[in-house]
Amino acid sequence: MWQLPRRRQLLHQLADRLAPGGILLVQEWTVPNRGGIVQAPDPAARELVERFQSSLVRAMAAAELAEQLAEQLDKVGFTQALANRLRALLIDPWLILAGWPLHSVSGQRPR
């Protein structure tokens, strides 16, 4: 929900709609600005992945819908040409990435 406008208001609206005893689960990725690359085939590959991660964070902050993501990535400088290079890199067995941590928080409406 971090990329959504008015996320606190939305969270309250979701909680208000829970049935008695209902559970609301919110999960968020922690997206590091840098890091998470365990191994890359070369320095250029490492830089490309880091640039994508940085661009993704900026694009998600500006986008409200998943369909807008490609356009938003382009607006923050991660072009379609870079995306094509990244796709090829992501199948390179010499690229090893650590996953982004996922945080989960839940709450239950009283019965």
Secondary structure, DSSP 8 states (H G I E B T S, - for coil): -TTSTTHHHHHHHHHHT--TT-EEEEEEE---SS--EEE-SSHHHHHHHHHHHHHHHHHHHH-SSGGGHHHHHHHTT--HHHHHHHHHHTT-TT-EE----EEEEEEE---
